[in-house]
Structure formats: C-alpha cells, structure tokens
C-alpha cells in the first residue's frame, strides 16, 4: 500500500514516509492509493480489540513493515486502559448504545490513535537511529494524549502549545503536571487559532530542528491516527451484531478525523447505515451538509471546547474521496482559494450527502438539556462532547432506522464545571484524573506574537 496527497502533487509515499511526514508537501492530506477490503467472515472469529487491529493495521503498513513486525508492535501498543476490552458499550435501549472510548490513560478517545502513532514513531526512530520533535497545539484532549503516548520514548521530545481559552483545569493539568525530561508544555498567550498558526509556521520553517531530525505531526492530519480509529469502528460493530447489520454512528466532531475514520471503515467493508455529524455552534460542517456551504467563520467558545474549530482539517479527505471521486486537480483548486473563498461544490455532487450523512448543530443550552435528560432518565452521565452527539440522535431519531451508536469521546469528570452547571454530581472520578489536580504545574509561558516559542524549542532541543 502506497499513499498520495489529496491535492495530487505528493505521491507514491510509503507508510513510513507518511507516518513521519504528516502533512503532504503540497498542503494536502495523505490518502491510501486504494481502500483495502476486510474479510468480514474472518473478522467474525475474533473476540478482542487487539486481534481486530492485527487484521486491519497491516493492510496499510506493508510498504514499510512486515506483518509479523506490526503484530508484535500491536501486542504492546495500547496500554494503561482501565478496561480489558479497551472500550465499553452502554445500552440505553434496544435502538441506542453509547460507545465509551474514554478508558485510556488520558480519558479521551484520542489515546487510540496517538498510542498507535507513537509506537510507530519510536520504531522508525530506533531503526534509523534518529530523534524527533513533536510540535502541536491543543484545544483540549489532543495535547495530553500526545504527551502521554510519547513520554516513555526518549527519542521523542514533545512541545505542546496550550492556548488561552476554556479548556478545563483537569485538561490543562494533564499536560502541565507530567514530570518527564522530554515533555515541554507551553502556555501560549493566544487563541487556539493563534497556536495553530505558530505550529504551521514551525512546520514550514523548521528553524529549531537539529540536522537530520524529524518534526512529527500528532493532530488528526496524520494518517496513522485514522487507522487507530478505524479499528474501533470495526470492533464495536463486531461486538454489537457480528457485523451482520449496518449501524448508524453519531459522532461528535471538530476536525472530522473521527467521522472520516467511520467513513473509511465503511469503504473497507464495515456495514454502515448513516453517519450523524454532530457539531456544536461552530457549525461549518453542519452548514456544508445542510446547505453546501463550507465557509470559515469566527470560532465561538462553547462548553465542548475540543470541537471549537473554524475549519475541519480532515474534511478535505472526504471531499476528495466521496464527493470529488478522487479528482486531485479539483481538490487542489478548491483549497487554493480557501478560506478566502468558501467551498461550494456542484449540486449533483453535493446531493450525494443524503446517501450516507446527516448533520446536526447543538448549542450550549441544548447540550446542557441533553446531559440532564440522560442523567434523569437513564442515570447516565456524559461529557458535553458526547451530549452534542446524543442531542443529535434525540432530534433526528425519527429519521434513523436500525441501531444507533453514540460515540462518547471523553470521560465526564474532565468537565466538572459543565456538570455543575447542568446540576449533575459525579461520584466516580477516575483516580488518574483526580490526582492531577493536586500535582504541581510546570509549564513555560510564552507569546505567540514573536519568535520566543521557536527559541525555547531550540534551547530545549
């Protein structure tokens, strides 16, 4: 399996090249040259997540690693989960289940993709006798998951920008209390978009790198994160009905990686009915699926901060594969003028949306009401991001047929203020979350308005 860019100027890349490069040189996102097909009958014989992953991951990695190498790596990849099964499925009723993806070490779904990426990063660095710098910005959970996934690998130093904003104290302290010599959290005076601009500049200029050193992307533009998420879609389908009937998935999303992983799983053979794209009041995706309007607007702060985005990075992959039928020239042209000019595609192409997608935007008031509804009626406590997806199902239920799975992407205890405002008390805060509140924070305060961040990285590197 080789990979190419959605914009057509960067192609014939091996898995290892895509892993270490992250973003394509032409600014596009990497895609597999074709969709590998899963042997569903063989998959039905498996009964644990790791075995499912061993069936899926090697399909993407054979250009760089043998199957036995990958299987050995996967035996040790996912660690420190508080569920032997890695996931948990909570049944609401006969037609709705909640897929809990927050049982990893940072209590968020991003542990799945980032632990896989970190394992492959380390394997490559060991083989090539090189080191690497992880450089990223976080609106909530990505930073802590990246730090945790990479902290035991001495060949990787992690520099994560933590913007001013409304992430919870627990989310921040998961990053600022890690006592490791290769972890450098940076409290940046600026918004998430300001931090993203700094990261993009860093990847372009690379002035702080040593010679022959990798700069690694850990956000969901990295294809390896998508692979890790594809695995749990197949696994939950296996657990619920042995992949015998198509399911609906309601996915709370910001950068669209989790939605795209669901789409990718369907392209590989997973039975799928509808994907409900659930967003908060930052509704660029809802505007596209409802009105063919993909235009950048100012970000609003909400109680679901991991979804507070103005542009959904991974949407480019869906646009390229599903709507544009892999026409890289057309994709290149659309993105060459975006975001100054909004993306609007031919109506004949856009009308394909209803075959697979539904969308819904939930504001903070509706999100709170949904949290209260599930607490009062099912004694189930959910975080605000999960509530956005649950609210979408609550509103669209009459239009959905068959079983629907709501993705729960973060432990509710990570958002104590939102729970308090909803009038919900939680008594089972995981020890790993409550402990960070009492730990000393160690983070560097720097500005996004000068070169101090790059100078700091160069000093610590």
C-alpha positions, -999 to +999 in steps of 0.1 A: +000+000+000+013+034-011-001+068-003-007+101-021-019+137-014-055+148-019-040+177-039-020+155-063+015+169-060+029+144-035+025+107-043+040+072-041+048+075-004+054+045+018+036+041+051+068+051+070+071+083+049+035+093+055+039+085+092+069+107+097+059+135+072+024+141+085+012+168+060+018+164+023+043+188+007+016+204-014-005+212+017-029+183+011-036+152+033-024+118+026-047+090+014-042+053+007-039+046-031-069+023-027-092+011+000-082-023+013-110-047+018-116-066+051-125-102+051-157-099+073-161-136+077-126-139+091-131-109+114-162-125+129-139-152+145-121-125+166-132-116+201-108-088+212-097-054+200-060-063+195-069-092+172-091-069+151-063-044+149-039-071+138-063-077+109-066-041+099-034-022+106-010-044+084-032-036+054-018+000+055+018-007+066+031-034+043+052-009+023+074-004+053+069-032+078+063-069+077+031-083+091+049-100+120+067-068+129+033-050+131+016-077+150+045-077+176+042-039+179+004-041+184+008-065+213+024-036+232+008-005+217-024+002+237-015+004+274-029+017+307-066+013+298-089+006+327-110-018+306-095-051+295-116-047+263-103-011+259-139+001+252-172-002+270-207-003+254-236+011+275-271+001+263-296+029+265-324+009+249-329-015+220-321+011+194-294+033+211-260+023+225-232+045+238-197+036+228-173+047+256-139+055+241-125+072+272-110+043+292-074+050+282-048+068+303-059+104+294-096+095+295-103+105+259-107+087+226-075+102+212-055+076+232-064+050+205-048+069+175-020+086+193-007+054+211-006+037+177+012+067+161+037+069+190+046+032+188+053+035+150+072+068+156+095+051+181+100+020+159+111+041+130+134+063+151+151+033+166+156+017+132+170+049+116+190+060+148+173+094+148+154+117+171+122+137+167+103+167+179+066+166+184+051+200+179+014+207+182-014+228+196-044+215+215-079+227+222-083+201+249-075+164+246-050+160+218-021+175+237-025+153+268-029+122+247+002+130+226+023+137+257+012+105+274+017+084+243+052+097+236+066+104+271+082+070+276+101+072+243+134+091+249+140+097+212+109+120+211+106+154+227+071+169+229+063+206+227+026+213+231+011+247+228-018+253+253-038+283+243-058+307+265-094+296+265-120+274+281-104+240+284-110+226+318-084+227+346-081+189+345-074+190+308-047+216+312-031+199+342-029+166+324-003+183+303+014+207+328+020+181+356+039+155+336+073+151+352+094+139+323+126+153+308+112+151+273+079+168+278+076+206+274+041+221+278+039+258+267+012+281+280+007+304+250-009+338+252-033+335+223-063+316+209-062+281+195-061+295+160-031+316+170-013+285+182-022+266+151-007+294+130+025+290+150+026+253+145+020+257+108+049+282+106+071+259+126+064+230+101+072+253+072+104+269+086+118+242+109+144+266+123+146+248+157+154+213+144+187+196+145+202+183+113+186+151+103+159+153+129+122+146+123+093+170+131+062+150+139+026+159+134+003+144+161-030+160+152-055+141+131-039+151+098-016+122+105-030+092+087-019+068+114-043+083+139-071+075+114-060+038+113-063+035+151-098+049+150-109+026+121-101-003+143-126+006+170-154+011+145-149-025+132-146-038+168-178-022+181-197-034+150-183-069+158-194-066+194-229-054+187-240-076+159-211-096+145-210-071+115-243-086+103-264-054+101-255-018+093-253+006+122-258+043+125-230+062+142-235+096+158-200+113+161-192+145+180-166+161+158-144+192+153-116+183+129-136+155+114-110+127+119-134+106+139-161+109+113-136+102+085-124+070+102-160+058+103-164+065+066-131+048+059-142+017+078-173+016+056-152+018+025-132-012+038-164-033+042-180-024+076-218-023+073-229+013+077-263+030+075-258+067+084-231+088+099-246+116+120-221+145+120-227+162+154-212+197+160-216+225+185-224+261+175-191+261+155-211+247+126-190+248+094-197+211+089-235+213+095-236+242+071-220+221+044-241+190+049-273+211+050-266+239+026-235+231+006-217+260+024-182+253+037-171+288+048-148+298+076-163+318+104-151+331+137-148+305+165-172+307+194-162+293+228-185+266+240-188+240+267-175+214+243-141+230+236-125+202+217-149+209+189-144+247+189-129+250+154-133+272+123-121+247+098-124+209+099-089+196+087-100+161+078-130+172+058-106+176+028-102+138+028-139+132+025-144+159-001-116+143-022-127+107-019-165+108-016-176+139-034-149+146-060-142+109-068-105+114-061-101+143-086-070+158-070-069+188-095-103+199-085-095+194-048-063+215-053-082+243-070-109+244-043-084+246-015-061+271-033-087+298-027-100+286+007-106+301+033-107+334+014-134+319-008-158+294+006-160+259-008-192+251-027-194+221-049-216+212-079-251+203-066-251+170-084-220+160-063-233+176-031-266+157-033-247+125-026-246+137+011-280+123+019-269+087+009-246+085+039-246+116+061-269+135+084-258+165+105-269+185+135-257+215+154-263+217+192-258+249+211-248+250+248-283+253+261-294+222+241-262+204+252-269+210+289-305+198+284-293+166+268-269+159+296-297+164+321-321+142+300-297+112+300-289+117+337-325+119+348-339+092+325-311+066+323-288+076+352-261+081+327-235+109+330-220+122+298-195+149+290-206+179+268-190+165+236-209+132+239-240+152+247-237+170+214-238+136+196-266+124+219-286+155+212-283+150+175-297+115+179-325+127+201-335+152+175-330+130+144-343+097+159-374+095+137-352+097+106-328+070+117-336+033+111-319+004+130-294+006+158-276+038+165-243+041+183-234+074+201-197+079+204-186+090+239-152+106+234-142+119+268-148+110+305-174+134+320-151+140+350-128+160+327-155+187+326-166+194+363-178+229+356-202+217+328-215+190+351-220+215+379-239+239+356-261+210+344-269+202+381-252+168+378-230+152+405-204+127+396-190+103+422-167+081+402-139+104+391-110+082+379-080+083+402-058+093+373-079+125+368-084+135+404-046+131+411-035+157+386-054+184+404-031+181+433+001+180+413+024+209+407+022+225+373+054+231+353+049+250+321+066+278+302+045+309+295+054+323+260+039+346+234+025+337+200+034+372+188+072+368+185+098+341+180+101+331+217+083+298+212+108+287+185+137+300+205+125+280+235+122+248+215+157+253+200+171+258+235+154+226+249+162+206+218 
